[in-house]
Every structure is written in C-alpha cells, then in structure tokens.
Amino acid sequence: MVNSVQNLEEIERLKKLYNGEWLLLTDCQIDRKSVPVKGILVAHSKDRNEIYSKLKDYSGNLCIEYSGELPEDYTGAKKFGKFSWL
C-alpha cells in the first residue's frame, strides 16, 4: 500500500499505526545514534518483498523499518537491528 502524504512523520507513531508491517520511508532523519526517527512514509505492507520491490521507485535517503517483533530466524535483525539504511 502506498501513502501519498508528503510530510515528515515520527517513525514511532507510524509503527503504532502499522503494527506488524514493513515501512519504507524517504527523507529519513536520524538521532545522535544514527537511528531513524522521522521520515516520509511512501509504502507499508505486511509483505517485506512488496516493500523491496518499491525501492526502485525512490532514490535518496531511504530506510526500511519493521513495526513489530522480528522472527528469530530473521538474520538481519541480529546484524542490523530493526532498520536498514539504503
């Protein structure tokens, strides 16, 4: 699902709205620990592959967040945490 809102939003608020979904954000702002805190939500989905397929449509400062508990078998969670920089 694509979001047409073009405003910076707090990622923690978005995670509550879209619990259990993957979030694709542009124009990500980070805190002092390089953790994304705000961004423009451009897509969200329960299917991670759907979010990855949307990457080709955007450029610049992108990040992907998961808004729930990652499964233990998700190896990226142990290496990178719950977010990725692209």
Residue pairs with C-beta under 8 A, 6 or more apart in sequence:
1 43
1 44
1 45
2 42
2 43
2 54
3 41
3 42
3 43
3 44
5 40
5 41
6 40
7 40
8 27
8 29
8 38
8 39
8 40
9 38
9 39
9 40
9 41
10 37
10 38
11 23
11 25
11 36
11 37
11 38
11 39
11 65
12 37
14 23
14 25
14 41
14 44
14 65
14 67
15 23
15 65
15 67
16 67
18 44
18 67
19 67
19 68
20 46
20 67
20 68
21 44
21 45
21 46
21 66
21 67
21 68
22 44
22 45
22 46
22 47
22 48
22 50
22 51
22 64
22 65
22 66
22 67
23 41
23 43
23 44
23 51
23 64
23 65
23 66
23 67
24 41
24 42
24 43
24 44
24 51
24 54
24 55
24 58
24 62
24 63
24 64
25 36
25 39
25 40
25 41
25 42
25 62
25 63
25 64
25 65
26 39
26 40
26 42
26 58
26 60
26 61
26 62
27 39
27 40
27 60
27 61
28 36
28 38
28 39
28 61
28 62
28 63
28 85
29 36
29 37
29 38
29 39
30 36
30 37
31 37
35 83
36 63
36 65
36 83
39 63
42 54
42 57
42 58
43 50
43 51
43 54
44 51
45 51
48 66
51 64
55 62
55 86
62 85
62 86
63 83
63 84
63 85
63 86
64 83
64 84
64 86
65 82
65 83
66 82
66 83
70 76
70 77
70 82
76 84
